[in-house]
């Protein structure tokens, strides 16, 4: 565990000791903040039919941010170290492949979640100035659980993309393409009737999943889907990292 924590601190340092990490946080905060300002302006002081949590996190803008954030966060994780040669140096030490993959993924998901922390302040401000009902802790918890699980999936995909290449730009493009594909599958699942022959697409209905989370409804099937998918991509990432031994 000491090696894992050392690697985790190293990876977190690359996010918080570099300009890139703060640019990502600032960009997300600016976009989300501007959206909340628009919500306050449009809602006025009358109570709204939907919870505050559903106004933003069920929108297209949320998924656009997730699809763009994941490549920006993960593209350098393995690709940069491969290009600079530091990954091979790291692997010659008493460090296991699993520890490296786990530390990089954990650091990326921690940073991902920290970019969404300012939204809590936005929810409180909207609730105060628009005379909305008091925020339910269960609903807020469900919302952040949804953010975390969807982030795990997209970040895991980004880790695999970064492990496949030495180019950060190629890794970003692969991760972005995979994110867009997931978005298309989610749109198809939303558009097609649930009783259709494409019933398997319901597992990819990210919009419906997030709608449930923002209402405080946690479906164990949805949790299992996100956890299983994230583990699958992390397993593939581990296999790609281990493949260097076969060369």
N, C-alpha and C positions, 0 to 999 in steps of 0.2 A: 504493500500500500504506500510505503514511503516513496517508491519510484513513481507511482501514479500521481501522487500529490505534487511531487517535484515537476513532473511533466505538465500537470494541469496549471500550476503557477506559471510555468514557462509559456504555455499557450495563451493564458489570459493576459500575460504581459505584452504579447504581440498585439493584442487588441487595444489595451488601455494605455500602452506606452507609444502608440503610433497615431498619426493624424487620421488614418483611414477609419479606425474605429469610431472616433468622435464625429467624423463626417457622416457616417452611417446613422449614428444616434441623432445628430442634428437634423438630418434630412427627414428621417421618420417622424421626429417630434414636430418639425415644421408642417409636414403634410397632415398629420393627425390633428395638430392644433388648429390649422386652417379649417379642417373639416368640422371640428367641434364649434368653431366660431360660426360657421354657416348653419349648423344645427341650432345653436342658440338663437340666431337671427330668425330662422324660419319657424321655430317653435313658439317664440314669444314667451308669455307667462302662463299659458294655459296647459293643463296636463295633457300629455300625449298618450295615444292609445297603446303604444308599444313601450316596453322598458327601454331605458336609455342604452343599455348594453346591446340591444338589437339594432339600434339605429345605424351604428357604424360597422359593427363586426359581421353583419349579414350583407354588407354592401360589396360591390365589385372592387371598390378601392382597397378594402382590407386584403383581398386575395391578390390584387396587383402588387401590394407592398410585400406580401409574403413571397411571391414568385420572384420579385426583384431582390429582396433582402438575402435570401438563401444563397444565391450565387456570389453576391458581394462578400458575404461572411466566410464562405467555405472555399472559394476558388484558390486561395493561397495555402491552405492547410497542408496539402501534400505536394502540390505542383511547384510551389516556390522552393521548398526544401529539396525536391528532386533536381530542379534546375541549378540550384546553388551547390548541390552535392552534400549538404548538411544531413540529409536523411540517411545516407549510407554511413556517415560518420556516427550518427546517433544509434543506428542499428548495430554497430560494432561494439557498443557498450553493453552492460548487463541490463538491457531493456528488452522486454518482450513485444512482439508485434501487437498483441491484444492490448497491452498497456498504452502503446502509442495511439492506436485507433480510438480507444476509450477516452484517453485524455483529450485528444483533439476534438472529438465529438462533444464531450462534456463542456469543454471551454466554449465551443461554438454555440451550444444551446443556452449556456449561461449568459453569454453576450446577447444572444437573440432575445431572451426574456427581458434583459435589462433595457433593451431598446423600447419595450412596450410598457415599462413601469410608469412613464409620464402620463399614459392614458388613464391611470387611476385618478390622477388629479383632474383630468378633463371630465371624467364622469361625475366627480364630486361637484365641480363648478357648474356643469349643466344641470345637475339635480337641484342645486341651490338657486340659480338665477332663473330657471324656468318653472319653478314650483312643482317639480316632479315628486312622486312618492319616494319615500326613503329607500335607498339602495339596499337590496336584500343581500346579506353576506353570502348566502348560498348561490345566488345568481352571479355575483361577482366572481366567486370561486369557480363556478362552472365555466364562466367566460375565460378566465385565465387558464383553466385546465384545457379548454379547447385551443387556446393560443399555443400552449405548451405542446400538446399532442400533434397539432398540425405542423408546428415548427420542427418537432423531432423528425417527422416524415421528410420534409423538404430539406432539412439540414443533413440528414442521412444520405439523401440523394446527392446533395452537393459534395459530401465527403467522398462518395464513390466516384463522382465526376473528377474531383481533384486528384484522386489516387490513380486515375487512368492515364494522366498526361503530365508532361513537364511544363506545359504552357498554362498560365493562369487564365488567359483569355479563352482558350479552348475549353478549359474546365468550366468557366462561367457560361459559355454557350451551351455546353452539354447539360448543365444543371438547369439553365433557363428553358431549354427545349423540353426537358423532362417535366418541369413545372407547368409549362403551357399545355403539355399533353394531359397531365392530371386535371388541369382546369377544363379542358375540352371534354374529358370523360365525365367530370362532375356536371358540366352543362348538359351533356347528353342524358345523364341519369336524371337530371331535374326535368328535362323536357319530355322524355319518354314515359308512358304510363307504367306504373309499378308492376302491372300484370302482364307486361309484354314479354317477348321471348328473351329480351336483354335484361332480365331481372338481376343478373350478376352485377350489372352496372350500379345497382343501388349501394353496393359497398363503397363506390367511389363518389357518392353524392356528398361532396365536401360541404356544399351549401346547407344541406339538411342537417348534417352533423353539427355545423357551427350554430345553426338556428337552435338546435336542442341545447347545446352548451350555454348559449346566451340567455336561455330561459331557465337555466339551472337544472336541466334534465340531463343526467349522465347515463347513457346506454352502455352497458358492459360490452355489447357487440361492437360498438363504435370504438371503445377504448382498445379492445383486442385487435381490431383492424389496424389502428394507428401503431400500436406497439409492435405487432407482428411485421407490418410493412417496414417500419424503421429498423427492426432487428435484421430483416432480410437484406436491406441495403448495407447495413453495417457489416454483416457477415460477408457480403460480396466485397466490400472494401477491405476487410481483413484478408480475404483470399488474394486480392490484387496486391496488397502489400507483401504478403508471404511469397508471391510468385517471383520476387526478385531472386530468391534462392535457386530457382530453377534455371536461371539465365547463366 
